């Protein structure tokens, strides 16, 4: 359960980072509701899909599933770190081109695309969790609650202090995934 909580937090950090950026553009009650529902649904749905696939494959793979799951978490973490670094570098150039009158990411269509993009790597995380026989109900509740909470916290933080901390959450999320994968590979979790 501890590993599931750590994974849920690391998955939620990408939502947190995106929410900080959205919050910096100005938020209202509708934006809070949209971000919470959309990000929560994607962050919960993708790992659950991967988890369902992982349960079936775990029986077939046997003991190798432990190593495969740990490797997937580490690979996903490395990918998230690379994406955070790329995003940080591209945002530096784009910061001067932003239109201050357009609130970032508040339209439902943009939020759907953002939610889907943020959760694509969660399919691999869910698969990794499935190889460790994590309960589907527990995963749904923990990942969903943590995701929505971190999204709402990110919105508030972004609203109060601006977008300057947005990229750090995604980087930290990737590092946590690498750490969880390494701990699983070492037999600590």
ZILINDA-V237123 format. One record per helix or strand of 2 or more residues. SS is the DSSP state (helix for helix, strand for strand). FROM is the first residue (numbers start at 1). LEN is the number of residues. If there is no record, write none. Layout:
# ZILINDA-V237123
SS_FROM_LEN, SS_FROM_LEN
This chain:
# ZILINDA-V237123
helix_2_23, helix_29_33, helix_64_34, helix_108_12, helix_122_10, helix_136_26, helix_163_23
